[in-house]
Amino acid sequence: MVGRSLASQGRRRANSKSAPTSTKPFAAANHPNTVLCVLLALATIAVYSPVSGHAFLTFDDHDYVTANFHIRGGMNWNTIQWAFTSTTAANWHPLTWLSHTLDYELFGLNPAGHHLDSVLIHALNAVLLFLLLAWGTKRVGPSLLVAALFALHPINVESVAWVAERKNVLSTLFFFSAIGAYGWYVQKPDWRRYLIIAVLFAAGLMAKPMVITLPFVLLLLDYWPLERTLFSIRVPRLPFSRLVLEKVPLLFLSTLSAVITVKAQRSGQAVRTLHQFPFSVRIENAVVAYGLYLWKMLWPARLAPLYPHPGNTLPLWQVSLSALMLITITALVVAFRSQRYLLVGWFWFLGTLIPVIGLVQVGDAAMADRYAYVPLIGIFVMIVWVLADLAEAKEVRTLWRVTPAVCALAALGIITYRQLSHWDNEYTLWSHTLAVTERNPFAHDAMGSALLEPDAALNMNRQGNLDTDQKRMDEARQQYEEALTIRRELAQQNPAAYLPDLATTLNNLGNLDRVQQRMDEARQQYEEALKIHRQLLQQNLEPYLPDMAMALNNLGFLERLEKRPEEAYPHFAEALTIYRQLAQQNPDTYLPDMAMTLNNLAISEKDQNRTEESRRHYEEALKIRRQLAQQSRDTYLPDVAMTLNDLGNLDGVQQRMEEARRHYEEASKLYGELAEKDPDAYLPYVAGTLNNLGFLDRNLNEIAESRARYSEALTIYRKLAQGDSGRYAGDIRRVETSLEELEQVPSK
């Protein structure tokens, strides 16, 4: 009965002779709906306005902006070249990199500008969606409601409030633009118009490859609302084979993007193997994930940035129920296929999710809210168009159509506003995640790290139980230990998938033990992490090499702290071998780690009196760090100064005094430059380098120069002690003693 009513209502609309709009899809509307566009954009911006006060997150924002020296180098030819050749963050998305670079040029490291740009792009996407639907279907009301649902639904908060997800909103902007260009092309097909579609599609792929399904989407749009697959007064009819052939150039771009994406993700060791997650497990998770996306669309509660993959633990009833639901909905849309929007909306949802549904498993997530950004538009269309047709069939008054829609949108806006508060900072994000998910070791790990961030006190002082460093470290330990417990259980069930993550948590816990001077426990954590990596290597299961190198570095550093240079040396040497291999594959990511390891190895060699080897490694580290500092001076200048200071120490041991002076003086100059911008961080290093120069001058019997260096160092230490007397008391005594000893030596 409903099907016949909807069909007859559709025929009445099609046969109406009083309709004022053009019959051609995507033809210019008589009324551009400018006011509705402005209202939609303003509502979106208003709801998302709290992000202007949010911080950057360590969670990927670190890689995409705050610690990315290419982005912080500004817009120049080197950055553009890097953007188009890099697979940093296991992705190839040059336009996303350039977008972040432009934001850095405009706002620096002020997160407000970065966040608001994402909000503006999201608002523009909502307006574009409204215009595309209104122009394509000539139904303004339903089109506006679909666009408003897209703009205000809480599941899209992750895509907008997370700076690192700029790629999602940006790629969708190009995706919608390409669809608009396609509608223009359909009116009068020619190669120039087609070229615009291809260029916009390529731009979308270069922002995020999830838009790879555009050719498939265009075929759906050929069915509805363009109706190119049958005789119509709107556009010429074309056989299906011709429509597919028309999409071949776009399919070529999709294939090329898929190849590049898989290569990039494998280079970042993000793709899980079939040994870790068998295909049967992936199918089960995909079926359940489809159902969960629909549920979260209907009931947007307990949203989180990461939902742990269930592995092979999904109950049969859950898989069966989800499969039955998918089959039932598919059968219904086929049964009511006269309402073409049902088929298009449903297969839009199913199809656009395929690249991220987990058949190619990347990382450990079962699903992600950001993946639903484009796919749920199909479901919104289905729901809104069915309700609109029912309302027209029943001749429901406009007031009773508008009121429920406004109430639903208001409710969604309130939930979105509340969901945004969880993205305020690292602590609030992971506290919320732990509250709404179960057995989430990644969230426990991330929470532990958030508690140890230098700015943790700023975010947590209002928490009475976390208002001191000691309390935060104790809480971080509990989080790491909880993550460790869960990961041990998971690793017993699936060692190939979860042993590398177990090693990561052990590494984190070892770092905390070291900070708290629990050296024996730190050693146990590091050694167990290293044992896991070696075990994986013996079983021909590729370990996560960066973590293995980090564990080796940490263990070597621990040995060095305990004055065991002979034990530290092999750990640093093995870490260096790994980082050399990684840096050959991905220099942007791993050259800094390689330089750090070279420096650590050189210190260990100096402590063993292997001075020539030490010099060789110091000089290689210095060369790399100078090269990095040319690309991003602010980021790597401290590392250059540190290596110069260490090299000066080695020069002193080898009695190469002039070289020592040159290295110390350059280090002192660099630390002075850094201290002008951040005195609290770098004045101690200025004083330390002056102390080294004073000692050098004294050994050369240049007493006046030595006294001047020591005096300047003492002045700095006394100034620093005004804020923290206990921390610098030892430095002050040491310099005062050196000055007293100089008084016994006559000047030249």
N, C-alpha and C positions, 0 to 999 in steps of 0.2 A: 504493500500500500504506500509506504513511504517512498519506495523507488519510483512508483508511477507518479506520485505527486511531484517529486523532484524533477522527473523527466518532463512532465507536462509544464511545470513552471519554467524549466529551461527553454522549452519550445516557445512559450509565450514571450519570453525575453527576446529570443532570437527573431521572432516574427513581428515584434512590435515595430510599428512604423513611426512612432513618436519619439524614439530614442534620439537624443540630440548629439550623441557622440559618433565618431567615425566608426565604421565597421572593421577597419584594419587594425590588427594588433600592433602596438608600439607606434601607432600614428600619433602625431602631436595632439594632445588633448585641448579642447576648447578652453577649459579652465585649468590652469597649471597647478591648482591646489597649493599655492605658495603659502597661504596661512597655515594649512595643515602641516606642511613640511617644517615650517618654523616652530610650530607648537610641539611637534614630535621631537625635533632636535633639542628644544629647550627642556622638555620633560626628561629626556635622556640625560642631558648634561646636569640637570638639577639633582636627579637621583644619584648620579655617580660623583657629584662634587666632593664628597668626603675624601676621595683619593688624593686630593691636593695636599693633604696633611700626612700622607702615608710615607713610610721610609722605603728605601731599597731593601730587597731581601738578599740574603746570601744564596738562597735557593735560585740558581741560574742567573739572577741579576748580576751576580759577581762575574760570571763568564761573559755576559752580554754587554755590560756597561762598566761597572765600578772598578773591576780589575782587568779590563781589556785594554791593553796599551794602544792597540790600533784605533779603537774608538776614541780614546782619550788623546790620541795624536791629532784629532781634528780632520776636517775634510781636505784631503790633499791627494795627489796622484798615488802615493804609496798606499794610502788607506783604500782608495778605489781599487787598485790592483789587488791588494790583499782580499778585499771583499769578494771579488770575482774568482779567486783561486783557492780560498781557504775552506776547509771543512771543520773548522773549530766548532765545538759543541755538537759534533757528530751530525752536522747539517751543512748543506750548501744552499744558502739563502742570501745572496749578495745584496738585494734591495733592503732586506731587513737590517743588515749591518749598516748600510748607508743611512737608513732611517734613524738608527740609534746614534750614528755619528753626527747627523744634522742636529738631533736633540742635544747632544753634548756641546756642539758649537753654540747653540742658543742658550742652554741652561746650565752647562757645566755639570756638576754633580748635585745640583738641587733637584731632588726627586719629583717635586711638584710639577715641573714642566714636562718631564718624561711621562708622568701619569696622565696629565691633562691632555697631552697629545693623543694618547690611546683612547681617552674618552671621546675626543672630537672625531677621531676616525670611526669609532663605534657609532656615534650619532649620525655621521655621514652615511655609514652602511645602512642604518635604519631608514633614513630618508630615501636612499637609492632603492632599497627593497620595496618601500611603499610606491615609489614612482614606477618601478618595473611592473609590479602587479597591477597598478591602476591603469597604466598604459596598455598592458597586455590583455587584461580582462575587461576593462571599462567598468569595473565595480570598485568605486572609491571606498565605500564603507568597509567591506571585508578586507581590502588591501591595507587600509590604515590599521585595522585591528591586528592583522598578521605582523605588520611592521612594529607595532607597539609591543606585541608579545615578544618579538625578537629583541627589541630594545631593552625591555624591563625584566625579562625572565631571570631569576637568580642563578640559573645554571651557567649563564654567560658572564658572571662576575669574574671568574678565573681568567677569562680571555682578556678582560678589560683592566682589571685591577693589578695584574701581574705584569710588570714592565717587560720581562723576558718573553711574554706572549704577544708582544707587538706584532710578531710574525703572523699571528692568527687574524687579527683585525685588518692588518695591511693586505694580506693575501685575499681576504674576503672582499675588500674594496676593489681590487682588480678583477676578482671573480664576477662581482655584480656588474662592473663596467663592461666586461667582455660579453655578458648576457645582453646588456643594453645595446652594445654594438651589433650583436647577432640579430636582435629585433630590427635594427635599422637596415642590416644587410638583407634580411628576408623581404623587406618591402621592395628592394631593387637590387638583386644580387649582382655584384661585380667583384673583381679581384681586389680592388682598392679597399672596399669595405671589408672584405674577408681578411685582408692584411691587418686591418685595425684590430679585428677579433684576435688574430694570432699574436699580435704584439702585446695586447692586454693579457692574454692567457699566459704568455711567456713571462710577463712581469709578475703575475700571480704565482707562478711556479718558482720564480726567483725570490719570492717573499716567504712562501711556505708550500711545499709540494703537496699538501693535502688537497689542493684544488685540482689535482690530477684528473678528477672525474668529470671535468667540464664537458668533454665530448659526449659522454653518457647523459649528462644533464640536458644538453642541447637537444638530444634525440627525444628526451621526455617532453621538452617544451615544444618540439615539433608536433607531438601528439596533442598537447594542451598547454597553453591556450592558443598556440599558433595554428593548430589544425592543418598542418601541411600533409598529413597522411591520408586525407580523403578530400573529395570534392567540397569546396567551400567557396562562398562569395568573398571570403577574406583574402586568401592567398592562393596561388596556383597549386594544384595537387601534384605531388611527386611520389614515385614509388619508393618503398622503404629502402631498397638497395641504393637508390640515388642519394637518399638522405645520409646513409652510412658512408657512402663514397665521399660525400661532401665533407665529412668529418675526418678523413684520413690524415690531412696535414696536422690537425690538432692531436690526433692519436699518436702521430709521430713525436710531437712535443711531449706528450704524456709518457711515452716509452722512454724517451731520452731522459726525462726528469726522474723516472723510476730507477733507471740504471745509475744515475749520478747519486741519487738519494741512498740507495743500498750501499754503494761504494763508500759514501761519506759516513754512514752509520756503522759500517763494519770497521772503518778506520778508527772510529771512536770506541770500538768494542761495545757498541750499544745493542747490536742484534743478538738475540739469544738463539742458541742452536736447537736442533730437534732433539738432541740428547738431553738438553736441559728442560725443554718444554715440548714433549711429543705432540704431533699434529692432532691426535685425538683430544688431548687436553686443551689445545688451542680452539678446536671446534666447540667443545663444551663451554669454554669461557666466552666465546663469541656469541653463542646462542643466549646465554644468561645476560651478557652485557647489553645486547639489544633490548631485552626485557627491562633491565635496570634503567637504561636511558629513558624509556617510555614512562617508567614509574617516577623517575626524578623530574620528568617534564610535568606530570600530573601532580606530584606531591614533592616540591623542591625543598626537602629537609635533609639534614645530615650530609650536606655537601662538603667535600674535602678536596685538597689538592692532589692527594694520592690514595688510591684504593689498592691494597696489596693483592697481588695475583693469588688466587686460591690454589694453583697447581692442580693436583689430582684429587682435591678434597671436596669438590662440589658434590652435594648430595644428588642422587638420581632424580628425586622428585622435583628439585629446582630446575634442572636441565630439561626434564620432561614438560614441566609447566610452561617454561619459557618457549620451548619448541612448539607446544600446542597453541600458545597465544599467537606466535608468528604465523603459523599455518592458518589459524582461524581468520586472522585479519587479512591475510593474503587472499583467502577464499572469498571473504566478504567484498573486498575491493574489486575482485574479478566478477563476482555476481552482480555488483552495482556499477559495472564498467561504463554504463551510459553516463554516469557522472565522472567525466574524465579526470577531474581533479583528484579523485580518490586514488586512481592508479598512479598518477604522476606524483602526488604527495607521498604515497607509501614507498614507491620505488626510489624517489629522491632520498628518503630517509635511509632505506636499506643500502642504496648504492653509494652515497657519499660517505657512509661510515666504513665501507670495505677497506680503504687504505689503513685505517687505524683501529680496526676491530680486533686485532691480535693474531691474525693468520700469519703475519710476519711480526713476531714478538720483539718489541724494542723495550728494554728495561724490564722492571718487575711489576709494572702497574697492570691491573686487570682492565681498567677503563679510565677515562679522564673527562671531567666536565668540559674542558676546552674542545674536546673532539666533537661535542654536540652543537657547536656554534652554528654551523651551516646545516647539518642534517635535520635538526628539529624544525627547520622552516617548513619542510614537507609535511610534518605532522600538524603544525599550526595551520597550514593551508587546508588540510583535510577537515580539521575540526571547525574552523571558521566558516568555510564554504558550506559545509553540511548545515550548520546552525543558521546561516544566512538564507539558504534555500528553504529550510523548514519554516523560518520566520516569514518568508515571502509567500510560501504555499499556504500558511495559516493566516496570512494578512495581519501579522502582529504589528501593533502600532510602533512607531519609531522610538517613543519614550521607553517602551518595554524591551526594545532591542538594545538601546544605548546604555540604560542603567546597569544591567548585569555586566556588560562589557567594561564599563568604567569601574565598577566595584572590583571585578577580577583584576584589572590592571592596577588599581590602587593597592590591593593586597599583595600583588607581585612586587610592586615598587617598594612597599614597606619591608618585605622579606629581603629584597635585593639590598636595600639600605643597611639592613642589619647584617647581612652576609658580608658586606664591604668592611665592616668593623673588624672582622677576623683577619683581614689582609693588611691591617695597620702596620705590623712589624713581625719579625721572625717569631717572637715569643707568643703573640696572640694567635698567629697562624697555626703553629704546631700544638698549642694548648687546645685549640678548637678541634684540630684533626684528631688528637688523641681522645677527645671527648666523644667524637661521632664515628670513629672506626674502631675495630677490634683487631688485636694481634697485628699491630702495624709497626714492625721494627724500624722501618725507615723513619717514621715520625718520631719514635723514641730517640733514634740517633740524631736527627735534626734538632730535636728539642734540647738534647744534651749540648750540642754545638752552639745553639742559640744562647744558652745560659752562660757560655764561656766567651761570648763575643765581647770585645772591648767596650762597646756601647750598651752592654746588657744592663748596667746599672741605671741608665737613663730610662729604659723601658720598664724596669722591674722595681724601682725604688718604692712605687706605690703598693707593691706586694709585700705585706709585712713579713712574710716568711722567706723573702728573697732579697732583703735589703742590705746584705753584706756579701763580699766576695766569697767568704767561707760557706755561707748558706747556699749560694748559687753553685759552688763547686760540689757541695754535698748532693744537691738536687740533680746536677748533671750526672754525677756518679750513679744515682738511682736510675736515671733514664738510660744510660749506657748499659747498665747491668740488666735492665728489663729487655732492652734490644738484644743483648747477648743471649739471654735465656730463650727468647723466641727463636732467634736465628740458629741456636744449637738444635732446637727441636726440628726446625725446617730442614736443616742440613742433614739430619738423620734420615728424613724422608726422601730428600732429593739433593744429594751432595753436589752434583754438577751445577745445579742452579743456585744454591744458597751458600756453599762454602766460601766463594769470594766475598760475599756480603758479610759473612761471619768474620772473616779476616779484617774487613774494614772496621767493624765495631771493636775488635780487639785492638786495633791500631789506635782508635779514638780513646779507648779506656787507658791504654798505655801512656798516651800523651798526658792525660789527666793525672795518672799516677806520678809521672815525672815532675809535673808542675807542683804536686803536693809532696814531693821528696820521698815518695814511696818507691824507691828505685828497684827493689827486688821484685815487687809486683809488676812494675812497668816492664822489667826484663821478661817476665813470664808472658805478659800479653804480647809483646813484640815477637818473642820467639815462637809462640803458638801461631801467630799470624803468618810468620815466615814459613813455618812448617806446613801450613795449609797450602800456601802457594807452591811450595816444592812438591807436595803430594799431588796437586793438580797437574803440575808439569810432568811428573813421572807417569801419570795416567793419560797423557796426551790430551788433557783437557786444558785449553788455553787459560792461564791465570790472568787476572786483571793486572797487567804489568805495571801500570803506574802505582797501584797500591802496593805491589811487591817492592818496587823501588823505594817507595815511601817508608815501608816497614824496615828495609835495610838501612835507609838514612837515619831513621829514628833510633834503631838499635846501635848504629855507629855513634850517633850523638850521645847516647846514654853511656856507652863505653868511654867516650872522650871525657864526659863529665866526671866519671869515676877514675880518671887518670890511667886509662888502659889503652894507649894509642895502638899497641900491637893488635888488640882485639877489634878496635874500631876500624882499622885499615881495610881488612877484607870485606867488611860490610859496605863501606863507601865505594870500594873498587867495583864490587858487583852491581851496586846501584848505578854507578857511572856507566857500566856496560849496557844496562837496560835503557838508561836515558839516552845514550848515544843512538841506540836502535830506534827508540820512539821519536827522537828529534829528527832522524832522517825521514821518517814518515810524516811527521807533523811538527815542523820546527817552531811554528808560532806558539804552540801549546807547551812544548817540552824543552825548548832551549833555556828558559829561565831555570827550570829544575836541574838541567844538566850543568849550568853554571854554578848553582848552589852546591851541587854534589862535588864538582871540581874543587870548589873552595874548601869544602869539608875535608876532602881527601888530601888537599895540600896542607891543611893544618895538622892532620894526623901524621903525614910524612915529616913535617918539620919537627913534631914532637919526638919522632924516632931518629932524628938527625939524618934523614934522607933528603938533604937540602936541594940537590939538583932536581930530583923528581918533584919535590914540593914547588920549586920555582916554575918548572914547566907547567904544572897544573894551575898555579896561581895566574900565570901569564895567559893561559888559555881561557880561564874564567874571566879575567879582566878584558880580554879581547871580545868575548861574547857579550859581556855586560856593557861595554862601551857601544857595541853595535845595537843592543837593545835600547840603550839610553838615547841614541840618535833618533829612534822611532818614538820613544815616549820618555822624555827627560824626567818628568816628575815621578814616574813609576820606578825607574831603574837607577836614578842617580844615587840613592842611598846604597844600592848594591855595589856600584862602582867605587864609592868612597870606602866602603868596608873592605873590599879586596885590595885597594891601594894601601889602606892602613895595615892589613895583614901582610902584604908584600913588603912594606917598610919594616915590619918586625923581622921578617926573614932576612932582609938586607942587613939589619943590625947583627943578627946571628952570624952572618957570613962576612961581617966587617966591610960591607960595601956601603960606606957611610954616605957618600954623595947620592947614591941611588936611593938610600933610605930617606935622606932629606927631601929629595924630589917627590918621592911617593907620599911622605907624610904631609908635605906642604900642599900638594894637590888635593889630598884627602881633606886637609883642614879648610881649604878654599871651598870645596864642594859642601862640606858640612856647614860652613858659614852661610852659604847660599841657601841651603835647606832650612837652616835655623831662622832665617829672615821670615820665612813663610810659616814655620811651625816651631817656635822656640822651645816649647815644652818637650817635644819629641827629639830635637837634634842638638840642643845646647850641651847635653851631657857628652855627646860624641865630639863636639868641638873641644870641650875641655879635655877629654881623653886624648885626642890627637895632639893638642898643645902639650900635654904632659909627656907624650912620646917624643915630641920635638925637643922639649926641655932636657929630657934624659940624653938624647942624641947630642945636643950641644954641650952638655956637661962632659960626655965622654970625649968630645973633641976639644975639651978645655976652652970652649967659647962661653965663659962664665956669664958675661953680661947678657948675651942672647938667651942662655939657659934661664937666668933669673927672670928675664922678661916673659919668657914662655910660661914658666911656673906661676908667676904672679898673675898673668892673665887667666890661666886655668883656675887658680885659687879664687879669683874674683867671680868667675862663672859658677864654681861649685858653691860658694857662699850665697850667691843669688838664688841658686836652685834650692839650697837648704832652707831658705825662708818658707818655702811651701812644704818641704818634707825633710826635716832635719835628720831624722834617723837614717834615711836612705843614703845621704851623701856624707855622713859623718866620717866614714872610713876614707873616702876620697880626699876630704879636707885634711885629715891627719897625715895622709901619705904625701900630699903636696907640701904641707907645712914642714914635714920632716926633710923633704928634698931641699927646700929653701934654706932651712937651718944648716944642712950639710954644705950648701954652697957658700955660706958665710965663712966657712973654714978654709975656703980655697980663694987665693987672690986672683983678681981679674987680670986678663992679658993687657 
